[in-house]
């Protein structure tokens, strides 16, 4: 009986891993020019979606980086914590992943898309977002989020 239970648990775990692999394989196999375009958003487009309440910005930098500086209404979920913190994502919105230069944001976006979550990555990174929120733009953006 014990051996049967271990076997069932092993098969279940293997099936779960294979199901995840199949989703990633399907995402990559179906990747085309439209998918390439759909996975990207720049900070101006993101600001517009945030104002409309249609996006959630996920800053995937490490906690120490986030503590040093953050941009606007973001939620910090470090890349290495993303798998266990998926419940914190508002899947009724477009999830936009961001980091300063976009490398980790792209990894996070691919991971989320392989899970069936509508996600994009910020093409100009958090540095571009900060640039677009300077001066009067920052005040107008903050005011629009409070209304």
C-alpha positions, 0 to 999 in steps of 0.5 A: 500500500505504501509503495502504491501511494508513493507511486501515485504521488510520483506520477502526480508530481511528474504530470504537474511538471509536464503540464507546466512544461507543455504550457511553456512549449505551447506558448513558444510553439505558437509564438509569432509576430503578433505575440512579439508585439503583444508582450511589450508595452512602453511606459507611456502606454503603461501610464495610460492603462494604470490611469484607466485601472486596466493594469497592475505594475509588478516590480520584480526586483529584489526587496533591497533594490525596491527599498532603495527606490520605487516607481509609482503604484507598483507591487514588489514581487521579486522574480525568485518569489513569483511562483509562490506569490501568483495569488497577489496578481490581479488577473482581471488586469494586464500584468506588467512586469518591470525592472530597470533594464527589462532582463528580469521583466522579460523572464517574469513575463514569459513565466506568467504567459506560460501560466495563462496570465495576460502579461507584458513587460515594460520595454523602457524599464523602470528607468524609462517609467521614472523619466516619464513621471518627472515634474508635472507628469508625476503630479498629473499621474498621481492625481489621476490615480486618486480620482 
